[in-house]
């Protein structure tokens, strides 16, 4: 089945691959655009995971102020100044700043949760009356599940992405890595809310 140049261009635009790769994907999918897009996304996300170990020291600092009440400053890094200057990268940084304003995370990733805070919450959960009635061998598993749930909403990368809650912020960033071809890291953020102190 012949593939149209419009489909090739559209696939290239959506996935960030070259024209040759886009044409090949459409040919492999017998002209089925959705099937080709899915194949390219899988391929791109696999490549994105490999890029995750590369050094990311260029980037931008973006800010977002909501209704003069909430302010966010976020640092998002990539590998090169070239990518840092792209509109798509700047837009990603701004979307992340908006996410932080809307969802009030405390940490970028699980690794940022202080051990003493994790231990404090774990001790509280272990001491709960509801846990006392559970079998001894099940308690640790129950507490681990509760601990993950407790911190899930506080970790930026694990939160549902506000502009598309079918994916997490981490998945949104991974898609950007696949599209832009560089490792991307959300390094740090600060959120300030009027009348609320840390």
N, C-alpha and C positions, 0 to 999 in steps of 0.2 A: 504494500500500500504506500502511495506517495505521501510524503510529509510536506506540509506547507511552510513557507518561509516565515509566515506570521506566527505559527506555532513554535518554530525554532527560536525566533526572537523572544517570544513570550516566555518560553522555558528558560532561556538564557537570563532574562531579566529577573525571574522569580528565584532562580537557584544560584546565580552568580558564576555559572560555568561558561566555558568558551562555546562558540557557535558549533564547532565540530562535535564536542561532547553532547551538546543539546540535540543535534541532528541524529547522532548515534543512538541516544536514549529513545528518541521518538521512533527511529527505525526498529530498534529492538522491541518496542512496545506496539509494533504494527500500527503506528499513527495514533494510538490511544493516549491522548494528552495527560489525563489523570494518572494513568499507569506509569507513564514516563516521568511525571513529576514526582510520584511516590518513590520510584527507583532512584532518581537523582537526589532526593532528600535523604534517603537512607545512605547513599554513597557519600554525600556531603557531610552528614552528621558523623559518619565514621571517620572521615578525614578531620573533622573538627575536634574529635576526641583526641586524635594524635597530636594536634597542635597545642593541646592543653598544657604540655610540659615546656613549651617555649617561653623564653623571657619576654615579659610585657612591661616596658618602662616608659614608652611614649604614651600619649593619651590626652584627655581633657579633664578639666574640672568644670562641672556644670552646676547650675543652681536653679531652683524653682521656688517661687513664692505663691502660696495659695491664699487668696482672699485677705492678704495682709495679716494673717494669723499664724500660718505655718510656713517655715522656711527650711529649705534643704540645700545642702552643698554635698556633691558626690564626686569622687575621683574614679574615673573609669580608664583603664590602661589597655593599650594595644602594643604591637611590636614596632611600628614605624610611624614617623611623623606624617607620611603620605596618607595612611589610613586614618590617623587622628584628625586630618583636615577634611575627610569625606563627610558629606551631609548625612549619609546613612549612619555613620559612627556617632556623630554629634546628636542625631535624633535618638539613637539607642541610649546615650548617656542621659538625655532629657527625659526619656520614658522611665528610666530607672529612678531619676529624681522624683518624678511624679508618683511612682510606685511607693517610694519611701514616705512621701507626704501623706498618701492615702492610707497606707497599711501599717505605719509605725513599727517597723522592725527594730530590733535592738542589736542584731549581729548580721554580718554579711553572710557567714557560713557557720556550720557546726563547729569548725575548728576555732572560731572566735569566742565560743562560750567558755567563760572561765571555769576551771575545774571546781573551784569552791562554790560557784553558783549551781553547777550541776549536782554537786554533792549535797548542797543545802536542800534543793528541790527533791532529790532522791530520798533524803532522810525524812522529809515531810510526808512523802508518799508512802514510805515504809511504815510510818507511824499511824497511818489512817485506820480508823475503826473498820472500814469496809474490807480492808486487806486482811485483818485478823481472822475473819471467817473463812478465808480461802486456804486451800491445802498448801502446806509449807513449800513443796516443790514447785508450785505454780507462782508463788509470790514474786520472785525475781523477774520472771517473764512479764508478769502483769505490770510491774513497776517500770521495766524497760519500755514497754508499750506506752504507758502513761507519760513517761519522761520524753519520749520522741514526740508525742502529741503536744505536750506542754511547750516544747521549744520550736515545734514546726512553724507556728504562726509568728514567732519572734525572729526567725532566720530568713533574711531577705530572699536568698536563692531558692528556698523551699516554698515560699508563698505562691499562691495562685497569681498569675500575672493579671493585673487589673484590666488591661485592655483586651484580654482574651483568656478567660479563666479555664480554657481547655488545656492550658499548659502552665508550667511553673516559670518563675523568673529565670531559673537555671536553664530550662529548655529554650526560653526566648534568647538568652545570651548565646547558647550553643548554636542556634540557628543563625545568629549574626556572625559567629565564628566561621560557620560553613560558607556563608555568603561573602564575607569580606576577606576570607583566606588568611586570617591572623588570629593568634591567641588573644582573647579579651578577658580582662580580669576587673571585677568591681573591687577596688582596693580598700576604700573607706568612705564613710559618710557621716554627716552631722545633721540632725533634725532638731529644729527649735520650734516650739509651740508657745504662742502668747499666753503668759500666765502660768505656764507649767515648767517647773524646774526639775532637773534630773535628781 
